Amino acid sequence: MNKIIILAGPGCVGKRPLFAAFRRFYPEMASRFRRLILFNDRNPNPGEDDGVDYYFRSRMELESMRFKDGFVVADVRGNLQALEINQIRRIFEEGNIPYYEGNPFVPAKLWDEGILHQFPHLPIYLSPLSKEEILFLRSPERRVDLSALVREMQRRKLLRRAVNRKRILSLKDLEDIEHGTASAYLELREAWKFKHILVSYDSGDGDHWDAFHYPLGSARKALLSFAALVAGEAVVEEDGPWPQDLLP
């Protein structure tokens, strides 16, 4: 499949462990994937490396990319992220498959600016809630503040991941968690733009991804569906596409 594979969703929804499981259980398909590395103006998290996870640069440098041809810059959870478009072309020229993993704002920028339409692409969104659950929760008789619910769901996941990484959190760590929390509902509202939507109830550090070797529960279903989409096969567990007005 010579397409850009896009896997987007809110923070800590399970994008990274999903791809790790894909590489482990579908090594032949995954062997041609080359991750698109974005520029980011934040500091590296523990275990992150410059040029591998992101290109970590100053905010001033990323601001300047807004005015350079060949770059797309997006505001993401209180930070700036940028993608060099030629990186996509280089990966294709090498005979490999560009793979984007991250927030939905960068792909949305690529669509809005007409860049993504220049390349064949497979857009997949990983959601912490299903369409049926959203319709159930937003019914007036239940009086659920859906935005507040999504924020609290993601706050718990982000906080657990941060504690697992650092044990002791700083004020800056807590501020970053709140940025991710505040952005979660906005990112979920971008899901309707994606043709394919998969549901994952397991956070990025959830046991169901790899604690028992084989992914289990919704992690397993997400993996099987992702692999089927990449292979061009029909997917039973797919939840999308969503209507634009699903989330107010």
Order of alpha helices (4+ residues) and beta strands (2+ residues): beta-alpha-alpha-beta-beta-beta-alpha-beta-beta-alpha-beta-alpha-beta-alpha-alpha-alpha-beta-alpha-alpha
